[in-house]
């Protein structure tokens, strides 16, 4: 037997490609044996084909399909191979950027949920310094019922995706004072985070500052509101804005979900 010929088993061992894969590549025409023994039907590959196996392994390692590999090997054009690799490199960069955004979104979701759980654990009035928040907003002219609320808030994820923003998983209502200093819901918002590709044209900001905060549930909303307004009156605090923030303390049980009033003072 020619010393430059290798059995399918030898190729599998030398090049780290399974026998099953080699037979598949032969079947679809990616790479065929250099010689098939007419009596035994044993397949043999030549030393000259080693470089092709290296190309196949390299391309498969970056998820190039067998069909595309066949096209590259059929053309036998090094320049076209280099151009193809450049395209694959750019595709990989986009995948990396997408995965990095996914990681950021997962981390933000964890931070928001953990923060909500911590907030709900304290049912008393607290004063916190809250940093500036970037938000998407929608103006409302009157309080929304539950169904309309869901419809209005459901538009935010589409805007977030369209403008390459990152969801901060914080939504809520903002109430502003009228000329009689009475507060009414003015707009709803969805807080977002930014990265290099974000379109900031549609963003507003919620100012940083000192906020008087109190969380509440559906069951104790009236009692907690009375507690909050009494506190503001007793301490001669005149609110500038009032936020009603949805808390993600228990996303699987709506009955157990809380909100928080944040009063900018």
C-alpha positions as CSV (number, residue, x, y, z in Angstrom):
1,X,0.0,0.0,0.0
2,X,1.2,3.5,-0.9
3,X,2.8,5.2,2.2
4,X,1.0,8.4,1.2
5,X,-2.4,6.9,1.7
6,X,-4.3,6.7,5.0
7,X,-7.3,4.7,6.1
8,X,-10.5,6.5,7.3
9,X,-9.6,5.4,10.8
10,X,-6.1,6.8,10.6
11,X,-7.4,10.2,9.3
12,X,-10.0,10.3,12.1
13,X,-7.1,9.8,14.7
14,X,-4.6,12.1,13.0
15,X,-7.0,15.0,12.2
16,X,-9.5,14.7,15.1
17,X,-12.5,14.2,12.8
18,X,-14.8,11.3,13.6
19,X,-15.3,8.5,11.2
20,X,-19.0,9.3,11.1
21,X,-18.2,12.9,10.1
22,X,-15.8,11.7,7.4
23,X,-18.4,9.5,5.9
24,X,-20.9,12.4,6.0
25,X,-18.5,14.7,4.2
26,X,-17.9,12.1,1.6
27,X,-21.7,11.6,1.1
28,X,-22.4,15.3,0.5
29,X,-19.2,15.8,-1.6
30,X,-17.2,18.0,0.8
31,X,-14.1,15.7,0.5
32,X,-13.9,12.3,-1.1
33,X,-11.3,9.6,-0.6
34,X,-8.3,9.8,-2.9
35,X,-8.6,6.0,-3.5
36,X,-11.1,3.3,-3.0
37,X,-9.9,-0.3,-3.1
38,X,-12.0,-2.0,-5.8
39,X,-12.0,-5.4,-4.0
40,X,-12.5,-4.4,-0.4
41,X,-14.1,-1.0,-0.9
42,X,-11.9,0.4,1.8
43,X,-11.4,4.2,1.5
44,X,-8.1,5.9,1.6
45,X,-7.1,9.5,1.8
46,X,-3.9,11.0,0.5
47,X,-1.2,13.2,2.2
48,X,-2.2,16.0,-0.2
49,X,-5.6,16.1,1.4
50,X,-4.3,16.9,4.8
51,X,-4.5,20.6,4.2
52,X,-8.2,20.3,3.2
53,X,-8.9,18.5,6.5
54,X,-7.3,21.4,8.3
55,X,-9.5,23.8,6.4
56,X,-12.6,21.8,7.2
57,X,-11.8,21.7,11.0
58,X,-11.0,25.4,11.1
59,X,-14.2,26.3,9.3
60,X,-16.4,23.9,11.4
61,X,-14.9,25.5,14.6
62,X,-16.5,28.8,13.6
63,X,-19.8,27.1,12.7
64,X,-19.4,27.2,8.9
65,X,-22.0,24.8,7.5
66,X,-20.8,21.7,5.6
67,X,-22.6,23.1,2.5
68,X,-20.6,26.3,2.6
69,X,-17.4,24.3,3.2
70,X,-18.1,22.3,0.1
71,X,-18.5,25.5,-1.9
72,X,-15.2,26.9,-0.6
73,X,-13.3,23.7,-1.3
74,X,-14.9,23.3,-4.8
75,X,-13.7,26.8,-5.8
76,X,-10.1,26.1,-4.7
77,X,-9.5,29.9,-4.5
78,X,-7.5,31.2,-1.6
79,X,-8.5,34.8,-2.2
80,X,-12.2,33.9,-2.0
81,X,-11.4,31.9,1.2
82,X,-9.8,34.9,2.8
83,X,-12.8,37.1,1.8
84,X,-15.2,34.5,3.3
85,X,-13.2,34.5,6.5
86,X,-13.4,38.3,6.7
87,X,-17.2,38.0,6.4
88,X,-17.2,35.3,9.1
89,X,-15.1,37.5,11.4
90,X,-17.6,40.4,11.0
91,X,-20.5,38.0,11.7
92,X,-18.7,36.8,14.8
93,X,-18.2,40.3,16.0
94,X,-21.9,41.0,15.7
95,X,-22.7,37.8,17.6
96,X,-20.3,38.8,20.4
97,X,-21.9,42.2,20.6
98,X,-25.3,40.6,20.8
99,X,-24.2,38.2,23.5
100,X,-22.7,41.0,25.5
101,X,-26.0,42.9,25.4
102,X,-27.8,39.8,26.6
103,X,-25.4,39.5,29.5
104,X,-26.0,43.1,30.4
105,X,-29.8,42.6,30.2
106,X,-29.6,39.5,32.5
107,X,-27.5,41.4,35.0
108,X,-29.9,44.4,34.9
109,X,-32.8,42.1,35.5
110,X,-31.1,40.5,38.5
111,X,-30.3,43.9,40.0
112,X,-33.8,45.2,39.5
113,X,-35.5,42.0,41.0
114,X,-33.0,41.9,44.0
115,X,-33.6,45.6,44.6
116,X,-37.3,45.1,44.6
117,X,-37.2,42.2,47.1
118,X,-35.0,44.4,49.4
119,X,-37.4,47.3,49.1
120,X,-40.5,45.2,49.9
121,X,-38.8,43.9,53.0
122,X,-39.1,47.4,54.6
123,X,-42.7,48.6,54.9
124,X,-41.8,51.9,56.5
125,X,-41.0,55.4,55.0
126,X,-37.4,55.8,53.9
127,X,-35.4,58.6,52.2
128,X,-33.1,57.6,49.4
129,X,-30.7,59.3,47.0
130,X,-31.7,58.0,43.6
131,X,-29.5,58.7,40.6
132,X,-30.7,60.1,37.3
133,X,-32.7,57.7,35.2
134,X,-32.9,57.6,31.4
135,X,-36.5,56.8,30.3
136,X,-38.9,56.3,27.5
137,X,-42.2,58.0,28.2
138,X,-45.8,58.1,27.0
139,X,-48.1,61.0,27.9
140,X,-51.4,60.1,29.5
141,X,-54.4,62.4,30.1
142,X,-56.2,60.4,32.7
143,X,-55.7,57.3,35.0
144,X,-55.5,54.1,33.0
145,X,-57.5,51.0,33.8
146,X,-55.7,47.7,34.1
147,X,-56.2,46.6,30.6
148,X,-55.3,49.9,29.0
149,X,-52.2,50.0,31.3
150,X,-51.0,46.7,29.9
151,X,-51.5,47.9,26.4
152,X,-49.7,51.1,26.9
153,X,-46.7,49.6,28.7
154,X,-46.5,46.8,26.1
155,X,-45.3,49.3,23.5
156,X,-42.1,50.1,25.4
157,X,-40.2,46.8,24.6
158,X,-40.6,47.4,20.9
159,X,-39.2,51.0,21.2
160,X,-36.4,49.6,23.3
161,X,-35.4,47.1,20.7
162,X,-35.9,49.6,17.8
163,X,-33.6,52.1,19.4
164,X,-30.9,49.6,20.5
165,X,-31.6,50.4,24.2
166,X,-31.2,48.1,27.2
167,X,-34.3,47.5,29.3
168,X,-33.7,48.5,33.0
169,X,-36.9,46.7,34.0
170,X,-38.4,49.6,35.8
171,X,-41.7,51.0,34.8
172,X,-44.2,53.3,36.5
173,X,-46.4,56.4,36.5
174,X,-45.2,60.0,37.0
175,X,-47.6,62.5,38.6
176,X,-47.0,66.3,38.3
177,X,-48.6,69.2,40.1
178,X,-51.2,71.5,38.5
179,X,-51.6,75.2,39.3
180,X,-53.4,74.3,42.5
181,X,-50.5,72.1,43.5
182,X,-52.7,69.0,43.1
183,X,-50.9,65.9,41.6
184,X,-52.3,64.0,38.6
185,X,-50.8,61.2,36.5
186,X,-48.9,62.9,33.6
187,X,-47.0,60.1,31.9
188,X,-45.8,56.5,32.1
189,X,-42.2,55.5,31.7
190,X,-39.9,52.6,31.1
191,X,-36.3,53.1,32.4
192,X,-33.5,52.1,30.1
193,X,-29.7,51.7,30.0
194,X,-27.5,52.7,27.1
195,X,-24.6,51.3,25.1
196,X,-22.6,52.6,22.2
197,X,-25.2,51.7,19.6
198,X,-28.2,53.2,21.4
199,X,-30.3,55.9,19.7
200,X,-31.0,58.5,22.4
201,X,-33.3,60.7,20.4
202,X,-36.5,59.6,22.1
203,X,-35.1,59.6,25.7
204,X,-36.0,61.8,28.6
205,X,-34.5,61.8,32.1
206,X,-35.9,61.5,35.6
207,X,-33.8,63.8,37.8
208,X,-31.4,62.6,40.5
209,X,-32.2,63.7,44.0
210,X,-33.6,62.9,47.4
211,X,-36.8,60.8,47.3
212,X,-39.1,60.0,50.1
213,X,-40.2,56.4,49.4
214,X,-42.8,54.0,50.6
215,X,-43.8,50.6,49.2
216,X,-47.4,49.3,49.1
217,X,-49.5,46.4,47.8
218,X,-53.1,46.3,46.6
219,X,-54.2,45.2,50.0
220,X,-52.7,48.2,52.0
221,X,-52.5,50.9,49.3
222,X,-55.0,53.3,51.0
223,X,-53.4,52.9,54.4
224,X,-49.9,53.4,53.1
225,X,-50.9,56.5,51.1
226,X,-52.4,58.0,54.2
227,X,-49.2,57.3,56.0
228,X,-47.1,58.9,53.3
229,X,-49.2,62.1,52.9
230,X,-49.3,62.5,56.7
231,X,-45.5,62.2,56.8
232,X,-45.1,64.8,54.1
233,X,-47.5,67.2,55.8
234,X,-45.9,66.8,59.2
235,X,-42.5,67.5,57.8
236,X,-43.6,70.4,55.6
237,X,-42.3,68.6,52.5
238,X,-43.7,69.9,49.2
239,X,-43.3,67.2,46.5
240,X,-41.9,68.2,43.1
241,X,-42.8,64.9,41.4
242,X,-44.5,61.7,42.6
243,X,-43.5,58.4,41.0
244,X,-45.4,55.1,41.3
245,X,-42.9,52.5,40.5
246,X,-43.8,48.9,39.7
247,X,-41.6,46.5,41.8
248,X,-40.6,43.1,40.4
249,X,-40.4,41.4,43.8
250,X,-42.5,38.4,42.7
251,X,-43.0,38.2,38.9
252,X,-44.9,34.9,39.2
253,X,-47.6,36.0,41.6
254,X,-49.4,39.2,40.7
255,X,-51.3,39.2,44.0
256,X,-48.0,39.5,45.9
257,X,-46.5,42.2,43.7
258,X,-45.7,45.6,45.2
259,X,-45.3,49.1,44.0
260,X,-43.4,52.0,45.5
261,X,-44.1,55.7,45.7
262,X,-41.1,57.8,45.2
263,X,-41.6,61.5,46.1
264,X,-39.0,63.9,44.8
265,X,-38.4,66.6,47.4
